[in-house]
Amino acid sequence: MNNTKKAGRPKKFDRDEALLKAVEVFWKQGYEGASMKLLTDSMGINSPSLYAEFGDKHRLYLEAIDRYANDDGCAPLVALETEPDIEMAVRAFFEAAIDYSTHHASGARGCFLASCVATSAGHVDGTAEMLRAAIEATDTRITARFDVEKARGALPSDFPSSDQAKLLFDLRQGLVFRARAGFSRGQLLADIDKGVAAVMNPAVKSG
């Protein structure tokens, strides 16, 4: 009898999964604190493979930012865009931001862009431009949602879509910043009503 066991196939390298693991390391450790050992251990590859697939640490970091900004970081936007009622959509945006910031599967708190990328924007080449692009893209998507509601009559025709989009984003950043500091989900949810009111009822400009 042949007792020789058949060798199992080597696990296929999942590039996207490895990139998400890199995001988690950078998120928790920051750019400087993310050593090559931490990155390779988390990503399940050795150093030569990392360099061959992603280039150096700097290029990996930029790709991680792009991956996050174009997928994982969009949960609040998806909530805003899929809830039919605009006021409930704004509330869902805040709730998604709070849930994501306090219960991320990796254990990281806050937001990768705000917690890590923003702190490296001044000294890691390319990050400031990517951060600005991510913010502008978010402003554009929120503005578009408000414009749709204006067109269908759910918001007044003079509703300042662009201004309120920026306000919504900035209020979200305040929530994720507090989450990073350790404020609980319950504490953050308690402020949602004020945020929704501020976004939905812009102050009347005098003139």
N, C-alpha and C positions, 0 to 999 in steps of 0.2 A: 504494500500500500504506500502510495506517495503522500507523505505528510507535509510536503512543502506547501506553505501557504502562498497564495497568489498575492503578489505585491499590489497594494491598493494604488489607484491613480493619485498622483500628487494633486493636492487641492489647487484648483485653478485660481490664479491671482485675480482678485476683484479690485480693480483700480479705484472705482468709486467708493467702495467700502473703506479702502485704505485711506482715501482722501478725507472721508468723514472722521476717521480715527485721528488723523492729523489735526483736523479742526478742533477736536476735543482736547488734544494735548496743548495746542496753542491757546485755546480758550482758558484752560485752567492755569497754565504755566506762564503765559505771555510769550512774546517772541524770544526774548533773551533767555528765559528760563526753560524753554523747550529744547532740551539737549538732543543730539542725534540718537543717543541710546533710548531716551524716552520715546522719540518718534518711531524708531524702527521696531522697538518692542511692542508698541501699541498698534502699529500698522501691520505687524506680522511679516516684515521683510528685513533683509540685512542691508548694511550700508551701501554696498555696491549696487544692489537692486534699486534702492531708493534713488541714488544718483543717476542710474541709467533710466529710470522711469520718470522722475520728476526734476532732475537737475539738482542744484544745491538747495540748502535750507531756505534761502531767500525766495527762490522760484517756487518751492513747495508752499511757502507761506502765501504768496500772491495767488496761487491756484486755489488754496484753501479758502481765501477770502472770496474769490469769485464763486466757488462752489456754494458757500454759505449764503451769499447775497442773492444768488439766483434760485435757491430752493428752500433750505431749512429756515432761513430768516424771514420767509414770506408768510408764515402762518397767520399773523394778524391781518395781512392784506387779503388773504384768501377768505377769511371770515368777513371782512368788510365787503368784499365783492360778491359773496354768495348769499348773504342775508337780504331778502327782498326789501324789508322796511328799513329806511335809511337811519332812523334813530336807533333801532335795534342793531343795525349793522355797525354803527359807531361803538355801541356798547360791546358788541361781540369782538370788535377790534381790540378794545382795552382788555377784555377778559382773556383773549387769546395771548396777548402780550404778557399778562400776569401769569397765566398758566405756564407758558413757555419759559418764562424767566425764573419761576420758582420750582418747576418740576421737570426739568430737562432730564432725559434718560441718562445722560453722561454724569449727572450730578453737578454740572456747571450751573452757575447762577448768573442772572442778568442777561446780557445779549453779547454775542461774540464781537459784533462791530463796535458796540459801546464799551465793553469791558476790556477788550484786547486791542483791536485794530486802531481805535481812536488814540490809545496811549502810544502807539508805535508810529503814528502818522508823521510825526515830526522828524524821525530819524531812520526810518526804514524806507528806502527808495520805493516809490510806486504806491505805497499804501494810502497816502493822502488823496491821490487822484482816484483810487478805487473807492475810498470812503465817500468822497464827494459824489461820485457817479451813483453809488448806491442810494445816497440820500436824495439826489435829484430824481432818480428813477421811482423812488417811493412817493415823493411829492407828486410826480406826474400821474401815478396810478390812483392816488387818493383824489386828486383834483378831477380826474376823469370820472370817478364814481359820483362825485358831487355834481358835475356837469350833466350826467345822465339824469339825475334826480331833478335838476332844474328843468331839463327838457320835457320831462313827463309831468311837471307841475307839483312834485312832492316837496320841492324847495322853492323859495321865492326867486324870481328872475335876477334880483340884485344880490343874491347870496354870493359872498366873496370866496369862491371855490378854492383858489390858490392860497389865499391867506389862511383859510380854515384847514386846508390840507397840511400846511406847515405847522399850524397849532396842534393838530391831532398827532402828528409825528413827534413834536417836541414834548407833548404831554406823555406820550408813550415812553419816550426816553427817560423822563423823570421817574416813571414807574419801574422801568428795568434797572435804573440806577439804584433805587431804593431796594429792589430785590437783591441786587448785588451786595448791598450793605446788610442784608439779613432780615429785612422787614417781611412779615408773614403774608401769605396769600390773603388771609382775612383782612389784614390791615390795609393792603393795597386795594382790595375790592371795595372797601368802605369809601374810597374817594372817587369811584367811578361816576356816580351821579353828577358830581361837580364837573368832571371832565366832559361828560356828554352834554351838559347844559352849556358849557363854554363853547363847545364846537358847534352845536346846533343853533345857538342864539348869539351870533356875533353882535358886538356893541354897535349901535347906530352911530355912524360918523357925523360929526357936526360939520356944517359948511354952508 
